[in-house]
Amino acid sequence: MAFVLLGFALEALSGLSYEEVVDMTIFQRVGMGNARLSKPLDSEGVIPNMTNDWNADLGTYGPTGGIYTTASDLALFARSILSNKLLDKSTMNAWFKPHSYSENWSFAYGMPWEIFRTQDLLPDSDRIQTIITKAGGVRGYSSHLILIPEYDVAIVVLVAGDGHALSWLQEEILTALAPVVEGIARQQTTDRLSGTYVSSNARINSSISLEVQGPSLVITLWVSNGTDFLARYIDMSKRAGGVGGPGKVQLTPAGIRRGERGEVWRVQFVTDEKPLRGIIDTRLITDVDTFTYAALSVEEFVFEIDTAGCATEVNLPAFRIALKRQHQAGTMSVFGDRLYKLMKPLGLKGYT
């Protein structure tokens, strides 16, 4: 009923029909040339051999799910969301936030999203990932729009026929796709950020080496004025956190920009040991500056990014130094080929 009322409200505010509003504000802007609210020719559709709503006139219930479209057109819509073509980034981020929670810790309700959080996407990492989805359907047809903002990936699954196929298809696609796009993300991080950064002043013995290890961007060398600061930082972090054992110092994107080309990342020590957790775990590893020098965070790195999206230097504000990146070669071809081979067989056409 909420979407029915929304359709009436749009018509009252615009003076246009609901179909005209959607066509003008979404279909035309995104380039969805095959999307419509009126039924296309039967020869253009995928009509299942079962009771279905292909010929149904939803009338005032059109806003609840009365759009005829193709997987390709719906993918254009999904990409327009992730690329901020329809909404600016801050509005989109707010749109993706939960509005209420379910009895299951991994599921929440958005407006209008169904939001899932999982640690099961990757075989070699328990990193929590958020999946933004919207399911729908009428008799004989099922659909699922799946967005993974962390990867800038959208998946569209449209099924004409047995709705049980939808669950099987999306699980198969996610299981096959996630490791591939994760591999692309790791290679992109290698190309963009990894390598050795050194002081341009030969009299200052300061340098940092970064390397992608599994799902993490790890600091393997951190020398400040001839001092092994990596070892010092690990020792300070263990003392501050009350943890022991081996671990790694990794960088996490803060999602903050400095100027036009500054990309802020945060340093954190992650122990390999499983810490004991209480009912309320207040140890948020990136919410405060654990170590500062002259009121500046020791754990803040600001990468200067060129027009190709790659780092040219890293600024360490607390150390008052900028380190220049040495040449770092990389290639995307292996993962690009794998993604192409994975997705090519799924390029189906037809209205559903």
Buried (B, 14 or more C-beta within 10 A) or exposed (E): EEBBEBBEEBBEEEEBBBBBBBBEBBBEEBEBEBBBBEBBEEEEBBBBEEEBBBEEEBEEBBBBBBBBBBBBBBBBBBBBBBEEBBEEEEEBEEBBEBEEEEEEEEBBEBEEBBBBBBEEBBEEBEBEBBBBBBBBBBEBBBBBBBBBBBBEBBBBBBBBBEBEEBEEBBEEBBEEBBBBBBBBBBBBBBBBBBBBBBBEEEEBEBBBBBBBEEBBBBBBBBBBEEEEBBEEBBEBBBEEBEBEEEBBBBBBBBEEEBEEBEBBBBBBBBBEEEEEEEEEEEEEBEEEBBBEEEEBBBBBBBBBBEEEEBBBBBBBBBBEBBBBBEEBEEEBEEBEEBBEEBBEEBEEEBBB
